[in-house]
């Protein structure tokens, strides 16, 4: 399930998500993490390594629920 509307982000706050960016950040374009707060088109993503990214929705190719617990 792809998250595209503000209410999607609000409903699935705390859920595992996969994010693909249009442009890389620190050489990476794809991230998995826990969806945090969403405000003014910017959402928080908590990564497994302890980093937290603030990502503008406009900078993403997609934001999807990670329904399969990390299984590709």
N, C-alpha and C positions, 0 to 999 in steps of 0.2 A: 504494500500500500504506500503510495507516494503522498507526502505531506505538502500541500500547496497553499492552503488557506490559513489565515490566522487561527481560526478555531481548531484546525487540525493540530497545530503546535501546542495550543492550550490544552486540548484533550489528551495528548500523548506526552505531556511533560513527565519526565522520569522514565520514559521508555527507551529501549535500545534502538538506535537508528544507524543507518549508513548514509554518508554524505559524500557527494562527488562535487568538487569545485571546478569552476571554469578555468581558473589559473591556480597553479600550485602555491602552497604556503610551505616554506622550508623544504622545497623539493617534493612535497606530497600533494596529491589531488584527492585521494580517497581516505576517508576516516570512518571509524566506528566508535560510537560512544553513547553516552546517556544524554538525552535531550533535556536541557535546562530551560530557564526562563526565556520568553519571547517578548520583545518589545520593539515597536517601530521598525519592524522588518529585520531585526537582528536577533539571533538566538544563540544561546550558550550551549556548547558541546563539551562534556567532560569525558576525556579520553582515559583508557586503561592505564597509561603511564603516569597519570596524575596531572597532566596538562589540561588546561581549560582554554578553549578557543571561543572567541566571539565572532560569529560568522553572519554576514549580511546575506539574506535569502537571495538577493539579486546576483550574488557571486557564485551561486550553486547551479550545477547541472541538474541535480536532484537531491532530495532528502526523502529517504524511505524508511519505513519501519523495518527493523531487522527481526523479522518473524521467525527465523529459523535458528536463532541463538548462535549466529556466527558460522553456521554450516553453509558453505558455498554451493 
